Amino acid sequence: MTETDALYAVSPLDGRYDGRTAPLSPYASEAALMRARVRVEVEYLIALAELPATPLELGLEDREHLRGLYSHFAEEDARLIKKLETEGHADFEATNHDVKAVEYFVRHRLPEDSDASAWIHFGLTSEDVNNLAHRLLVRDAVDEVLLPALYDVRETLADMAREYRDLPMLARTHGQPATPTTFGKEMAVYASRLGRATGRIRRATDDLRGKLGGASGTYAAHVAAYPDVDWQSFAEEFITDGLDLEFEPLTTQVNPCDDLAALFDAFRGANTVLLDLDLDVWLYVSDRYLGQETVAGETGSSTMPHKVNPIDFENSEGNLSKANSDLTFLADYVTTSRLQRDLSDSTVKRNIGGAFAHCLIAYGKTASGLSKVVPNERVMRDDLESTPEIIGEAVQTVLRREGQADAYERVKAVTRGKNVTLADFRDMFDDLDVDEDVREELHALTPAGYTGIASELVDDLE
């Protein structure tokens, strides 16, 4: 696509964000689906040749030629398949059927002396090819593009957690000052959550399941031709050993797609973690806890020259929300089919790439935003020093330890809704009936020092 073409794209995925979504093109484009279908048809044909029951023979050169149809699949091949579908080519009339066009493409590219034509797509229904092709593409898109992008974000968060493990920061619960934490520990929370989320994606990807059972999932056509062949075992070996997918034995014509739904849900989980991160970082920037490195030539506002906006996190937030909406729709839709088959899921599955593209844009934007933010230690410490009331929790807890049942109420009377200072606390400490070592312990309390084991918790990151 040229730069001019991108200006006229209907979707921003292929227009404004074309450069960011390009890594998904080998797995989400129409040409990619064609190539994956060719791969399934070719490998199935080779598997049939290995069955003793069939007279089909494919020598080493034949197999190399066939596998070259997908391993060297080019733009001209994709255009030929499209032509076979819409116009026809050579002796083939227009199919008006995308999978049949792939079958004719493989047949057209066979050597002239080959007798394999009759065995291409033997006993199959389109869904046998499509369900496998889609899962091959989804698996590779996750493995090669999406998970690496998520791993990069997770590693950045882990690095930030370790670097700023000791940097004290006021926490907020219900938006109000609360027990301090450290900036590193807060980043560690997100790194840990994202690590678990990517683990769920990894497991869901490893459980993608394929079927090869024919028009109603009964292997009827296969059995009619060769009743003595164990077709279910053949299908399982083809799917697990040949394509490295899990085998789904019980289906209608349609693979139930519960595996895809689980994967979409896993991505939604990871995206929700990043949404939470985007919102928090945005607030930290707003509170000036985080500064942002400026980019030469960049404009933050058309009217306010001083602005440095957290646009990466805002962009990520929008794309994650769009992705999750699409993923929810996909997970709900692909798991339903009227009786043994309807075609509504076919057009829906073509939008998996769009959902993944919004994910990829968001992951890149979050990573870009994190690379530009720098903690403002002075602001964080000033905020801590200006809210000494947050040590009230520690004070009442120590006094409870010393047997004072009304400790909470006493501290509440001094602090709740009031502008207190450390001097007010120290006056209170001097009036307490406690041992001197306890009084010294209380006097030593400071907001910046009241972070518990926050820094040590960072070590729980794997």
N, C-alpha and C positions, 0 to 999 in steps of 0.2 A: 504494500500500500504506500503510495506516495504521500508526501506532506499535504499536497492539495487535496487528495482523496480524503484524508483524515478530517479535514475541515467540514466535509459533507457527510460524515458517517452519522447514521441514525442513533447509534449508541455511543456514549462517551468511552465505553470499553474499547471500541475500535477507532475512536477519534481522539479526544483529549488525552486519554490514558493509554493510547496504543503502545507507547514505549514501555509502560509498566506491565501491561498484560501480555506482551509478546512472548515471554517464556512459556506461556500456556498454549500457544498456538500449536505446537507439535502434539498436543494431547486433547485439545478442545475444539479444533477447527473441523470443518466439513471434510477437508482433505485428510485430516488425521483419522477420522472415523472410517473413511474409505480404506485407508491403509490398514487399519486394524481389522476391518472386515476381510480384506484380501489375505491377511495373515491367518485368520481363522479358517477361511476356505482352503488355503494352501496346506496348512498343517493337518487339517482334517483329511484332505485328499491323500497326503503322504501316510497318515495313520491307516486309512483304508487299504493302501497298498501293502501294508505290513500284516494285514489280516490274511491268514491262510485260506479263508473261505472265498475271497474275492480273486478274480483273475487279473486284477490290475497289477501291473508291474512298473515300477519307477526306479530307474538306475540312479547312480550317484550324480551324473550330469543332469538328469531330469530333475532331481531334487534341488540341486544347486540353482538351476534355472528358475524353478518355481519359487524358491525362497528369495531369489533376487527380485521377484515381483513386488515384495513388500520391503525387503531390506534396502532396495535402491529405488523405492517409490518416489516419483518426481511429480512436478506440477503438471507435466503433460499427461501423466497417468491419471491424475485426478480429473483433468479436463476431459479425457477420453471416457471415463466412467460417467461423468455428468452428461456427456453427449449421448452415450448409450441409453441413459435414462430418459433424456428429453427429446432427442432427435433420431436416434438410431445411428448405426455405423456399420459399414461393410454389409454383411448379410444379416445383420441384426436390426430388427425394427425397434423403435423406441419402446422401452419397457414401462415407463411411468411408474417404476418401482426401483427404489435405490439399491436394495440387496440383489435383486435379479440383475441389475446392471453390473454389479461386482462379479456375479457368476459369469456373465457374458465376457467381462473383461479378462478374467482368468482363462476362459475358453479361447478367447481371441489371441491371447499371448502364448498359448501352447505351441510347441513345435509342430510343424505340418504333419509329421509322421506319428504324432502321439495319438494313442487310443484312449486317453484319459477323460475326454470331454463328457462322456456319459456319467462319470463318477464325481464330477464337481457338484457339490451341494446334494449329494446322494442321501435321500431319506430325511433331509433337514427341512425345517421351517425357518422363516426369516428370523424369528426370535432366538433360535439356537445360535445364529451368527451374531445377532445384535447384542444379546445379553453378555456374550463373551467379549465382544469387541469393546463395549462400553466399560466393562470392568478392567480390561487391560489398560485402557486409556486413563481411567480414574486412578488405578493403582500407580501407574507411572507418573501421573501429574502430582499425586500426593508425595511419592517418593523423591521425585527429581526436582520439584518446584516448591510445593506448599510447606512440607515439613522442614526442609532446609531453611526457608524464610522464618518459620516459627522458631527453629532452633537458634537462629541468629538473634532474634529478639530476646529469647530466654537467656542466652549467654551474655548479652549486653546487660540485662537486669542483674544477673549473677555477679558480673564484674562491678557494677555500681554498688551492689550490696556489700561486697568485700571492701571496696575503696572507701565507702562512707559508713562503715559499720559503727564507728564511734562518734559520729556527728549527731549530737542531741537535737531533738526537734519536738516542739509542742504537738501533741496529738489532739484530735478533735473528735468527740463523739456527740452526735446530734448537732454538729456544727459548733459546739462550745468547747472551750479549753478543757483538756483532760490529761490524764497521766502521760508524761513525756515518753517518747520512744526515740529511736535513732532513724535517720533517713535510710541508712543501709538496711536496717531490719525491715523497714516497710518495702523496700525493693526486693528483699529476700522473700517476702510473702508472695509477691507476684511471680517471682522466678519459680518458687515452689509450686504454685498453682498451675502455672503454664507448663511446668515439667510433667505434672500429672495429666494435664489435658492432652499434651502431645502423646503421652503414653496410651491414652484411650484411642486417639486417632491411629496410632501405630497398630494396636490390637484389632481395631475395626478394619483397617486396610488388609491386614494379614488374614482376615476372615471373609474376604470377598469370595462369593460362591457362584459357580457357573452351572448351567444345565445344558443337556444335549438330547432331550427326550422326544423331540418331534412335535407334531401339531397339537397334541393334547397331553404331552408328557408321558406317553405310554410306550414309546419306541415302536408304534404299530407298523409304520412303513418299513423300518429296519427288519423287524421280525417277519413281515410278509415276504421280504426278499430272501432273508437268511435266518430261518427259524432256529437253527442250531447254534447260532452265535450268541454268546452272553453279552448283549449290547450294553447292558448297564455297566458291567465291568469295563468294557471298551470305553464307554463315555467317561467313567471315573478316571481311568488311566490317562485318557487324552487330556482331560481338564487339569488333573493334579500334576502329572508328570510333564505333559506337553506344554501347558500354559501356566503352570505354577499358581493355579487358583484352587480354592476348596471346591468340593463337589456337592451339588444340591440334588439329591435323588428324587424328592417328591415335589412335583410342580404341575401346573396346568401347562398350557402352551407358554405361559409367561413365568419367568423366574420371579418368585414372590417379592424380591427386592428388599426384604427385611435387612439384608446385609448393607445395602446402600443407605437405607434409612438410619441404621446404626452409625454409619460413617458420617452422614450429614449431621446427626445429633452430636457426634463427637466434635466436629468442627464448630458447631454452635457453642459447645462448652468452652472451647479455646477462645472463640471470639468474644464470649461474654467476659472472660478474664481480661482480655485486652480492652474491652469497652470500659470496664471498671478502672483499669489502669489509665486509660486516656482521660477519663473524667477527673481522677485524682491528680494527675500531673497538670491538667488544665487549671485546677484549683490552686495547686502549689505555685504555678506561674502567676496566677492572679494575685496570690498573697505575697508574691515576691520571694517566696522560699526558693524558687528556682529562677535563675536568669537564663536568657537565651542568647546564644552567639548569633551575631548578625551576619547576613550574607551580602557581600558586595553587590550593589545594584538592585537589591530586592526592595520592593515597596510594601509597607505594611498597611497603609491606608491611602486612599485617593485624596484625602483632605488633611489628615493629621500626620505630618512628616515624622513624628517621634515614634510611631507605633512599631512594635515588634510582636506580632501576633502568634499565638500557638497554633498556627494553621495546620501543621502536620497532624497534631492530635485531633483537631476538629475534623479534618478530612478522613482520618482513620475512623473516627467515631461514626461518621455518616456512612462510610463504606461497610463497616462491620454491621451496622444496623440493617443496611440493605441486604448484605450477604445473609444475615440470620433470617430475615424475612423470606428470602428465596429458599434457603435451606430448610426452613420449616415447611414451606409449601411443597418442596420436592419430597421430603421425608413422608409427608402425609399422602401425597398423590401417587407416588410410584408403587406403593404397597397395596393398591386397590386395582381390581380389574373386574369387569362384568363377566360373570361365569368363567369360561376358560380363556377368553381373550377379547379385549377391545383395543383400539389403536390409539386412544387418547394419550397414553403414556409416551408414545413415540415422539411426539412434538415436545412434550415436557422434558424428556431426558436430554434433548438438544440444548436445554438451558442450564445443565450442570456446569458447563464451562463458564457461563456468566456468573453463577454464584461463586465459583472458585476464583474468578477474576476479581470480583469485589473483595474477596478475602486477601488475595495477593496484593492488591493496591493498599489495603489497610495495613498489612504486615510491613510493607515497605515504608509507609508513612509513619507508623509508630517507631520503626527503627531509625528513620531519619530524624524524627523529633527527639528521641532519646539521645542521639549523637550531638544535639545542639544545646541541651540543657545542662546547667552547671549550678550546684547548690550554692545558695547565698548564706554562708555560715553566719555572717554578722546579723542578718535579718532574723535568722532562726534563733540565735542566742538572745537578741534583744527582745524577741517575742516571749521567750522563756522567762527572762528577767522581769518582764512587765506583768506577768501573771503568777505571782508567788502563791496564789491560793491553791494551785494545783498540788502543793505538798500536803494539803489538808488530809488527803487519803492516807499518806504515810503517817502523819501525826496521829490520827485517830486509831490507826492499826497498831502502832507502837503502844499507845495508851491502853488499848484493849489487852495487849499482851501483858501489861502491867496490872491487869485486873480492874480497870476503870470501866464499868459497864455503860456509863453515860458519855464516853469519849466522843462518839459520833455526834451526839447532840451538842456537846460543848464546842466542837470545831465548827459545826454547822452554824451555830449562833454567831460565831466570829466572822465567818467567811461568806455565807450564802447571800448573793446579791449585793455584796459590798466591795468597795475598792480597798483591798488590804495590802499591806506591805510585809516584807520580812520582819521589819521592826515590830509590827503588831503581833506576829507569831512569837517573836522572842519575848515580848512582854508577857504573853500568855504562858510561855514555857517557864518564865521566872516565877509565875504564880502557882505552878503545879506542885502538888505534893508527891514528888517522885524522888528517887535516888539521884545523886548528883551525876552519876555516869549516864543515866537515862536522859537527864537534862542536856548533857553535853552531846549525846547522840541526836537529840532533837535539834539543837542549835546547829549541828553540822549539816542538816538537810538543806539542799538547794534544788531549785527546779532543774537545772542542767545536769545535776548529779543523780536525779531520780529517774533512772532509766532501767533499773533492774538488771536483767541479763540480756538486754536487747542485743548488744554487740556479739555476745557468745552464741545467740540463736542463729546468727548468720552461718555458723559452722554446720548447721543441720542441712544446708544445701548440699546436694550430692554433686 
